[in-house]
């Protein structure tokens, strides 16, 4: 098993020890845990917060923990709410707009080292 990069423990990460980073107006990010191959990130959005369209080499799977979001991936767009999820293939253009304040849980493979 690859060693985790989190300093608290090689196996566990406590949310209250992880810092939040403001990444846009009404958008904050908290890296929860990671190793070189996978990263788990919590992203909190205020109503109206925007995750601008972008692309990256990483694959991404996202779970809508709370709130309502308009999600665009390539040419497709859907409104998703708590309990829904989406998949972003490598290099696909994607973004979100928060309709009702909420939280997304993102899983990236490999880890997004630029977030560290």
C-alpha positions as CSV (number, residue, x, y, z in Angstrom):
1,X,0.0,0.0,0.0
2,X,1.3,3.5,-0.9
3,X,2.0,5.7,2.1
4,X,-0.5,8.6,2.4
5,X,0.9,12.1,2.2
6,X,-1.1,13.5,5.1
7,X,1.1,14.4,8.1
8,X,-1.5,13.4,10.8
9,X,-1.5,9.7,10.1
10,X,-0.7,7.3,7.3
11,X,-4.3,5.9,7.5
12,X,-6.7,8.5,9.0
13,X,-7.4,12.2,8.4
14,X,-9.6,14.3,10.7
15,X,-11.6,17.1,8.9
16,X,-11.1,19.6,11.8
17,X,-7.3,19.4,11.2
18,X,-7.5,20.2,7.5
19,X,-7.5,23.8,6.4
20,X,-10.0,25.4,4.0
21,X,-8.8,27.4,1.1
22,X,-10.9,30.1,-0.7
23,X,-10.7,29.3,-4.4
24,X,-13.3,31.7,-5.7
25,X,-16.2,34.0,-4.6
26,X,-18.4,31.8,-2.5
27,X,-16.2,28.7,-3.1
28,X,-13.9,27.0,-0.5
29,X,-11.9,23.8,-0.8
30,X,-10.6,21.3,1.8
31,X,-8.3,18.5,0.9
32,X,-9.3,15.7,3.1
33,X,-6.8,12.9,2.3
34,X,-4.7,11.7,-0.6
35,X,-1.9,9.5,-1.8
36,X,-0.1,9.8,-5.1
37,X,-2.9,7.9,-7.0
38,X,-6.1,9.3,-5.4
39,X,-7.3,12.5,-3.7
40,X,-10.5,13.3,-1.7
41,X,-11.5,16.9,-1.7
42,X,-14.6,18.7,-0.1
43,X,-15.8,21.8,-1.9
44,X,-18.3,24.1,-0.2
45,X,-20.4,26.5,-2.3
46,X,-22.5,29.5,-1.4
47,X,-25.5,30.0,-3.5
48,X,-24.3,31.5,-6.8
49,X,-20.8,30.1,-6.4
50,X,-19.1,29.1,-9.7
51,X,-16.7,26.3,-10.4
52,X,-15.4,27.8,-13.7
53,X,-15.2,25.6,-16.7
54,X,-11.8,23.9,-16.9
55,X,-10.1,20.7,-17.8
56,X,-7.3,18.6,-16.3
57,X,-5.6,15.3,-17.0
58,X,-7.1,13.8,-13.8
59,X,-10.3,11.7,-13.9
60,X,-12.8,13.0,-11.4
61,X,-15.8,11.5,-9.6
62,X,-18.0,13.8,-7.6
63,X,-20.8,13.2,-5.1
64,X,-23.3,15.9,-4.3
65,X,-23.4,15.8,-0.5
66,X,-25.9,18.7,-0.2
67,X,-27.3,21.6,-2.3
68,X,-28.3,21.9,-5.9
69,X,-25.9,22.4,-8.8
70,X,-26.0,22.9,-12.6
71,X,-23.2,20.7,-13.8
72,X,-21.7,20.8,-17.3
73,X,-19.4,18.2,-18.8
74,X,-18.5,18.6,-22.4
75,X,-21.7,19.6,-24.2
76,X,-24.0,18.0,-21.6
77,X,-25.6,19.9,-18.7
78,X,-27.7,18.5,-15.8
79,X,-29.2,19.9,-12.6
80,X,-28.0,17.6,-9.7
81,X,-28.9,17.6,-6.1
82,X,-28.0,15.8,-2.8
83,X,-27.3,12.1,-3.4
84,X,-26.5,12.5,-7.1
85,X,-23.0,12.1,-8.6
86,X,-21.1,12.7,-11.8
87,X,-18.0,11.5,-13.6
88,X,-15.5,13.7,-15.5
89,X,-13.2,11.9,-17.9
90,X,-9.6,13.0,-18.3
91,X,-9.3,16.3,-20.3
92,X,-13.1,16.9,-20.5
93,X,-14.2,20.5,-20.1
94,X,-16.5,20.8,-17.0
95,X,-17.8,23.3,-14.5
96,X,-20.6,23.8,-11.9
97,X,-22.9,26.6,-10.8
98,X,-24.4,26.4,-7.4
99,X,-28.2,26.9,-7.4
100,X,-28.7,26.2,-3.6
101,X,-25.8,26.3,-1.2
102,X,-24.1,22.9,-0.9
103,X,-21.1,20.7,-0.7
104,X,-19.4,18.5,-3.4
105,X,-17.0,15.6,-2.6
106,X,-14.5,15.2,-5.4
107,X,-12.3,12.2,-5.9
108,X,-9.4,12.7,-8.3
109,X,-7.0,10.2,-9.9
110,X,-4.1,10.7,-9.8
111,X,-3.9,13.2,-6.9
112,X,-4.1,16.9,-7.8
113,X,-0.6,17.9,-6.4
114,X,-1.3,21.5,-7.3
115,X,-3.9,21.6,-4.5
116,X,-1.2,20.8,-1.9
